[in-house]
C-alpha cells in the first residue's frame, strides 16, 4: 500500500496521467499535482515537495532528464523515478547522473510500479535487468572507444599491418622505420589496449573492422 504517499505525476499524455492517478489513489497515494511538460514539473516539484516524482523522459520543452537535474540541484532529497518507454542507456545513464533514483518502464505491470515506488521510498535505486545490461554494454563501448582514441596514427598503422600478418621488418619497410621501432610501437599498442598476446591484435582489429 501507498498510504498518504504524496506523488507528482509528470507525463505529456493526459490519459496516462489519469490512469496512473486512479491506480495510485486506489492504493492510498495522494496525487498532489500533475505536469505535462518539464517547466511545469520543476515548478510544482519545488512548490509541493512531493514524496515521489514520477517523471516521463520525453517531454515537450525541457525534457525529463533536464527537469530532474534542476529539481535535484534545488532539492537534493527529491526522489525522481522515471516512468518511461526507454530502457536504453542513452536515456538511463544521464537520468541517473541528473539525480534520478531509477526507472520503471511503462510496459511494466502495476505490481512492479507499486513495488518500485515503495523501494524508492526506502532509498533504493530502481533498475531492471535490461537497464543494467544497457549500462554495462555502453560502458564497454566507451572503454573500447577510449582505448582506440589513445592510439596515435602511427600506432594504428602498426596495429593494422600486424593484424594483416606482416613481420616487423616488412612493417618497418612500409613505414620507413626500423624493425625495433615497430616492436616498440607494438608494445605500446598492447599496453594501451590491455592486450597480453600478439594474436589478440588481429582479433581486436577484426572486431573493430579496422581493415577488410
C-alpha positions as CSV (number, residue, x, y, z in Angstrom):
1,X,0.0,0.0,0.0
2,X,1.0,3.6,-0.6
3,X,-0.9,5.2,2.3
4,X,-0.6,9.0,2.1
5,X,2.4,8.9,-0.2
6,X,2.4,12.3,-2.0
7,X,3.1,11.9,-5.7
8,X,3.6,14.3,-8.5
9,X,2.8,12.9,-12.0
10,X,4.8,14.2,-15.0
11,X,3.7,12.9,-18.4
12,X,2.7,14.7,-21.6
13,X,-0.2,12.3,-22.2
14,X,-3.3,13.2,-20.1
15,X,-4.7,9.7,-20.4
16,X,-1.5,8.2,-18.9
17,X,-1.6,10.7,-16.0
18,X,-5.3,10.0,-15.4
19,X,-5.0,6.2,-15.4
20,X,-1.9,6.3,-13.2
21,X,-3.5,8.7,-10.9
22,X,-6.6,6.5,-10.4
23,X,-4.4,3.4,-9.9
24,X,-2.2,5.0,-7.3
25,X,-5.1,6.6,-5.4
26,X,-6.7,3.2,-5.2
27,X,-3.6,2.1,-3.2
28,X,-3.8,5.0,-0.9
29,X,-1.5,7.5,-2.6
30,X,-2.2,11.2,-2.9
31,X,-1.8,12.8,-6.3
32,X,-0.8,16.3,-5.3
33,X,0.0,17.6,-8.8
34,X,0.3,16.8,-12.5
35,X,2.5,18.3,-15.2
36,X,2.6,17.8,-18.9
37,X,6.0,19.5,-19.5
38,X,9.3,19.9,-17.9
39,X,9.0,23.5,-16.9
40,X,5.7,22.9,-15.0
41,X,7.3,19.8,-13.4
42,X,10.1,21.8,-12.0
43,X,7.8,24.5,-10.7
44,X,5.4,22.0,-9.0
45,X,8.2,19.8,-7.6
46,X,9.8,22.8,-5.8
47,X,6.5,24.2,-4.6
48,X,4.8,21.0,-3.4
49,X,7.9,18.9,-2.3
50,X,6.3,15.5,-3.2
51,X,7.5,12.2,-1.7
52,X,7.9,10.8,-5.2
53,X,8.0,12.4,-8.6
54,X,7.1,10.0,-11.5
55,X,8.9,11.6,-14.4
56,X,8.5,10.9,-18.1
57,X,11.7,11.2,-20.0
58,X,10.4,12.6,-23.3
59,X,8.6,15.9,-22.6
60,X,7.9,19.0,-24.6
61,X,10.3,21.9,-23.9
62,X,12.5,20.9,-21.0
63,X,12.9,17.1,-21.2
64,X,12.6,14.8,-18.2
65,X,16.4,14.4,-17.7
66,X,17.0,18.2,-17.5
67,X,13.9,18.7,-15.4
68,X,15.3,16.1,-13.0
69,X,18.7,17.7,-12.9
70,X,17.2,21.1,-12.0
71,X,14.8,19.6,-9.4
72,X,17.6,17.7,-7.7
73,X,20.0,20.6,-7.8
74,X,17.5,22.7,-5.9
75,X,16.4,19.9,-3.6
76,X,18.9,17.1,-3.3
77,X,16.5,15.0,-1.3
78,X,14.0,14.8,-4.1
79,X,13.1,11.3,-5.3
80,X,12.5,11.2,-9.0
81,X,11.6,7.9,-10.6
82,X,11.5,7.8,-14.4
83,X,8.4,6.2,-15.9
84,X,9.5,5.7,-19.5
85,X,9.3,3.7,-22.7
86,X,13.1,3.8,-22.9
87,X,15.4,1.3,-21.3
88,X,18.3,2.3,-23.5
89,X,21.4,3.6,-21.7
90,X,21.4,6.7,-23.8
91,X,18.5,7.8,-21.6
92,X,19.1,5.8,-18.4
93,X,22.7,6.9,-17.5
94,X,22.1,10.7,-18.0
95,X,18.9,10.4,-15.9
96,X,20.8,8.7,-13.0
97,X,23.6,11.3,-13.3
98,X,20.9,14.0,-13.1
99,X,19.9,12.7,-9.7
100,X,17.1,10.3,-10.6
101,X,16.7,7.3,-8.3
102,X,15.8,4.7,-11.0
103,X,13.2,4.0,-13.6
104,X,10.4,1.7,-14.5
105,X,9.1,1.0,-18.0
106,X,5.6,2.0,-18.9
107,X,5.0,-1.6,-20.1
108,X,5.6,-2.9,-16.5
109,X,2.7,-4.4,-14.6
110,X,1.1,-2.4,-11.9
111,X,2.5,-4.5,-9.1
112,X,6.0,-3.7,-10.4
113,X,5.2,0.0,-10.3
114,X,3.9,-0.1,-6.8
115,X,6.9,-2.1,-5.7
116,X,9.3,0.3,-7.3
117,X,7.6,3.3,-5.6
118,X,7.9,1.5,-2.2
119,X,11.6,0.7,-2.8
120,X,12.2,4.3,-3.9
121,X,10.8,5.5,-0.6
122,X,13.2,3.2,1.2
123,X,16.1,4.9,-0.6
124,X,16.8,2.1,-3.1
125,X,17.8,2.6,-6.7
126,X,15.4,1.0,-9.2
127,X,16.9,-0.7,-12.2
128,X,15.7,-3.8,-14.1
129,X,17.9,-6.4,-15.8
130,X,17.6,-4.7,-19.2
131,X,18.6,-1.3,-17.8
132,X,21.7,-2.8,-16.0
133,X,22.7,-4.6,-19.2
134,X,22.3,-1.5,-21.3
135,X,24.6,0.4,-18.9
136,X,27.2,-2.3,-18.9
137,X,27.1,-2.5,-22.7
138,X,27.5,1.2,-23.1
139,X,30.4,1.3,-20.6
140,X,32.2,-1.4,-22.6
141,X,31.7,0.6,-25.8
142,X,33.0,3.7,-24.2
143,X,36.0,1.8,-22.8
144,X,36.8,0.5,-26.3
145,X,36.4,3.9,-27.8
146,X,38.7,5.4,-25.2
147,X,41.3,2.7,-26.0
148,X,41.2,3.4,-29.7
149,X,41.5,7.2,-29.2
150,X,44.7,6.6,-27.2
151,X,46.4,5.3,-30.4
152,X,48.5,7.6,-32.5
153,X,48.2,7.5,-36.3
154,X,51.5,5.6,-36.5
155,X,50.4,3.1,-33.8
156,X,47.2,2.5,-35.6
157,X,49.2,1.8,-38.8
158,X,51.4,-0.7,-37.0
159,X,48.3,-2.4,-35.5
160,X,46.6,-2.8,-38.9
161,X,49.8,-4.1,-40.6
162,X,50.5,-6.5,-37.7
163,X,46.9,-7.8,-37.9
164,X,47.4,-8.4,-41.6
165,X,50.3,-10.7,-40.8
166,X,53.3,-8.6,-41.7
167,X,56.6,-9.1,-39.9
168,X,58.3,-6.3,-38.0
169,X,60.8,-5.9,-40.9
170,X,58.1,-5.8,-43.5
171,X,56.1,-3.2,-41.5
172,X,59.3,-1.2,-41.0
173,X,59.9,-1.2,-44.7
174,X,56.4,0.1,-45.4
175,X,56.5,2.8,-42.8
176,X,60.2,3.7,-43.2
177,X,61.1,2.9,-39.6
178,X,63.3,0.2,-38.1
179,X,62.0,-3.2,-37.0
180,X,63.0,-2.3,-33.5
181,X,60.8,0.8,-33.6
182,X,57.9,-1.3,-34.9
183,X,58.3,-3.6,-31.9
184,X,58.3,-0.6,-29.6
185,X,55.1,0.7,-31.2
186,X,53.5,-2.8,-30.9
187,X,54.3,-3.0,-27.2
188,X,52.8,0.4,-26.7
189,X,49.6,-0.6,-28.5
190,X,49.2,-3.8,-26.5
191,X,49.7,-1.9,-23.3
192,X,47.1,0.8,-24.3
193,X,44.6,-1.8,-25.4
194,X,45.2,-4.0,-22.4
195,X,46.2,-7.0,-24.6
196,X,48.6,-9.7,-23.4
197,X,49.2,-11.8,-26.6
198,X,50.1,-10.8,-30.1
199,X,47.3,-12.8,-31.7
200,X,44.8,-10.6,-29.8
201,X,45.9,-7.7,-32.0
202,X,44.4,-9.5,-35.0
203,X,41.2,-10.4,-33.1
204,X,40.9,-6.7,-32.0
205,X,41.4,-5.4,-35.5
206,X,38.8,-7.8,-36.9
207,X,36.3,-7.0,-34.2
208,X,36.7,-3.2,-34.8
209,X,36.7,-3.6,-38.5
210,X,40.0,-1.7,-38.9
211,X,40.7,-3.4,-42.2
212,X,38.8,-5.5,-44.8
